[in-house]
């Protein structure tokens, strides 16, 4: 049996429904991922440096309206774990394509506007990991 892929979710606060997310991951990719969670920038960067997750999912970047903080976070993740594949999910955006391009230029693999399609997200994770 092969080793599970480390999938780290990063948010501003602890997720309310970890069981729901775990079930979603299992439904789309049974027995494939070890889930990690980072809460806030400091905790998240520490865990990225320690675990070097294959995939990092940055959630709700535009939640506080400060896109520059999210860009800085993506750049720091990239520095700490250059092999990590970074996906970013935004809440509402005005200039969606422009913002997505800026994040991709800073090291994100792909960006989504919330609500993100789980089918698309998991498909893109497979593609990014060269599993398709």
Buried (B, 14 or more C-beta within 10 A) or exposed (E): EEEEBBBBBBBBEEBEEEEEBEEBBEEBBEEBBBBBBBBEBEEBBEBBEEBBBBBBBBBBBBBEEEBEBBBEBBBBBBEBBEEBBBBBBBBEBEEBEEBBEBBBEBBBBBBBBBEBEEEEBBEBBBEBEEEE
